């Protein structure tokens, strides 16, 4: 997984809504979000970008760094 910049809204009940990501020098709008879960690695959020590209964002709780991982058919690509 590689580091990425994320602009997100944090709701009062703890829901995180990513709005856009800066990745590989470009800003990409998040078209929709899916499942969210927390585990020992951090807070995970499935997002969809243009072209129905699905990614998993992971916010590492210890250092506050976002990372991105491509997903297809439920399997990690990166």
C-alpha positions in Angstrom: 0.0 0.0 0.0 1.2 3.5 -0.7 0.6 6.8 1.2 -2.1 9.1 -0.1 -3.5 12.5 0.9 -7.2 12.4 1.8 -9.7 15.1 2.4 -12.5 13.7 4.6 -15.4 14.7 6.7 -15.6 13.2 10.2 -19.2 12.9 11.5 -20.4 13.2 15.1 -21.1 9.4 15.4 -17.5 8.6 14.1 -18.4 8.0 10.4 -15.6 9.1 8.1 -16.6 10.3 4.6 -13.6 10.7 2.2 -14.3 13.5 -0.3 -11.3 13.3 -2.5 -7.8 11.9 -2.6 -4.5 13.2 -3.9 -2.7 10.2 -5.5 0.1 10.1 -8.0 0.0 13.9 -8.4 -3.7 14.2 -9.2 -6.8 14.9 -7.2 -9.5 12.3 -7.6 -13.1 12.9 -6.4 -14.6 10.0 -4.4 -17.9 9.1 -6.1 -19.2 6.8 -3.4 -18.1 5.0 -0.2 -18.9 1.5 0.9 -18.2 -0.6 4.0 -16.1 0.7 6.8 -14.4 -1.3 9.5 -11.7 -1.0 12.2 -9.1 -3.6 13.0 -5.5 -3.7 14.3 -4.2 -2.0 11.1 -6.5 1.0 11.4 -9.7 2.3 10.0 -10.6 0.8 6.5 -13.0 2.4 4.0 -14.0 1.1 0.6 -14.3 4.0 -2.0 -15.2 4.2 -5.6 -13.5 6.6 -8.0 -14.4 7.5 -11.6 -14.6 4.5 -13.9 -16.0 2.3 -11.2 -12.5 1.8 -9.8 -12.7 0.5 -6.2 -10.0 1.1 -3.6 -9.5 0.5 0.0 -8.3 3.4 2.1 -6.7 2.7 5.4 -6.2 5.3 8.1 -3.4 4.2 10.4 -4.6 5.3 13.9 -1.1 5.5 15.4 0.4 7.9 12.9 -2.7 9.3 11.1 -1.4 8.4 7.7 -3.8 7.3 4.9 -2.8 4.5 2.6 -4.5 3.2 -0.5 -4.9 -0.3 -1.9 -6.6 -1.2 -5.2 -9.4 -3.8 -4.9 -11.2 -5.9 -7.6 -13.8 -8.6 -6.9 -13.0 -8.5 -3.2 -9.3 -9.2 -3.7 -6.4 -6.8 -3.2 -4.5 -5.9 -6.3 -1.6 -3.9 -4.8 
